[in-house]
Amino acid sequence: MSSTASPLIEVTASELDMAIDDDELTFLFVRWGQRGQYLDITRECGEGGTYLEFCDQGAGFYPDSIEMIFADGILAVQLGPTQTLGPDVQESRIHISLSKVSPDIESLHACISFLSSR
């Protein structure tokens, strides 16, 4: 993950769902907070880019670039330098603690690898 000075969101996941090649889709869905904030990252298993929604289904988009890393219980997601997570959001990075959702680490790494590939 590149080191940038862009603003950062830090949250703790209360729900995690992921799938690899489920009906030709690979996705990672994380929910946190009392108001149901979420991050949904999806990609078709054939051709196509990675699609991202951040707390607003109507504001989803295909980011120019996305980096994802899971280390020390934290899922770190970083968009390219000119994009933010949403139209009303200044941040382009989010760190999500997965300590409360106990993911299958091998599946999580496989999912992240596919979603962040070009």
N, C-alpha and C positions, 0 to 999 in steps of 0.2 A: 504494500500500500504506500503510495507516495506521501511524503510529508508535506502538507500544505498548511496554510494558516486559515483555511476556510472554516466558517462556523460549524459547530458540531452539536448534534442532538444525542443525549445519552438516556436510555430507557432500560427497563427490565421486562422481558417478555412474560406474559401470563398464558399465552397459547402459541403453539408452533405446529404447523402442518406443512408437510412437504411430500412431493412425489417426483419420481423419475420415470419419464415415458409412460404416463398414465393417460390413455386415450390420446397419445401423441403430444402430450404436454408435460413439461417439467416445471414445477413451481415451488416456491418457498413463501409461506404466508406466516407472518408474525403479528400477534395482537398484544397490546399493552394498555395500561391506564384504565380508568373508570369510564371514560367516554368512548371506549372502543377504538382507540387509535390503532392503525395497522400499517404494515408494509407488505405489499404483495408483488413478487417478482416472478414473471412467467415467461416461458419461451416454448415455441413449438419445436418439436424434436426434428423436424425437417429443416428446410430453409427458413430464415426469418430472424429477426432481432429479438432482443430481450425487452419485455414490456414491464413497466414499473408503475405501481399505484402507491401513493402515500396519503392515507387517511381520506381520500376522495376519489371515488370510482370515476367521476366525470372528468378528473384532471390527470388521468393516466397518460403515459407517453413512452416513447422508445428513446432512452437516453443514448447520446453519442458514444459514451463509454461508461462501463461500470466495473469496479473492482470490488471483490468480496473476499474476505479472509475470516476464518474462524480460528481464534487462538485464545488460550487462557479463559475459556468460557464466554468470550465476547465475539459476536458476529459484527464485523466492521464492513460497512458498505460505503463506497466513495464513488461519486459521479465525476464526470469530467469537469474541468475548471470553469466552464461557462454555463453549467446547468445547476439547478437547485432541485430539491426533492419534490417541489410543487410550486404552483403559481403564487401562493401566498406565503411561501417559506423561503427564508434566506439561506438556509443550510444546504450544503451539498454532501454532508457526511452524517452518518448515524452509526452509533455503537449500541448494540442491543445485547444485554446480558441474558444468556440462556440458562442461567443457574437454576431457575425455578421450573423449567420445562423438560430437562433431562433428555436431550436429543440423542438419537443413534448417530454417533460421531462419524462412522464410516459413510452412512447414507447422506449425512449433512455435507461432508466434504465432496462427495460425488455430485450432489445437487448444485453446490456452489461452483464447482469446476465447470459443469455444463452451462449454468446460467451466466457465468462471467466470460465464457469463451466467445470468440468472434466467429 
